[in-house]
């Protein structure tokens, strides 16, 4: 499989990129080089290689959920730049 100049121009248009003539040529060559390397890897015999999701074994690092006391409103709002009636006050966001 190869990438054509038209493919590069098409993808650049989708990404709203304006490429110069030398960039189109360079990216076409680079993408074809990547595909050539991938094709070379496809030719490797991997029949005896065990499929793995990770190169190293992973252990669950999550802890069990535990109910614990949380901080009160006054402490939570202590360092807030602005608070109102026990809540954080934030600037209004205009949607226009």
C-alpha positions, 0 to 999 in steps of 0.5 A: 500500500502506498500513499499518493500525493492526492491522499496527502492533499485530501488529508491536509484539506480535512485538517485545514492545513495549507501545505506548500509543494515541498511539504506535500512531497516530503509528507508523501515520502515520509508516510510511504516510508512509514508504510514500508516499515510497517509492511516489513514488520508484517513479514515477521514470523510471530507464530510463537509470540504470545499475545500480550496487552502489556510488556510488563505485568500490571497489578491493580493499583486501585484501593477499595472505596471507603466512606470517610468524613469530608471537610465542611463548607467553611473549610472548603470555601476558606481559600476561595476568591469569592463565595456566596451562601456556602457555594463557590462564586464564579464569573458569569460566562457569556454564550455570545 
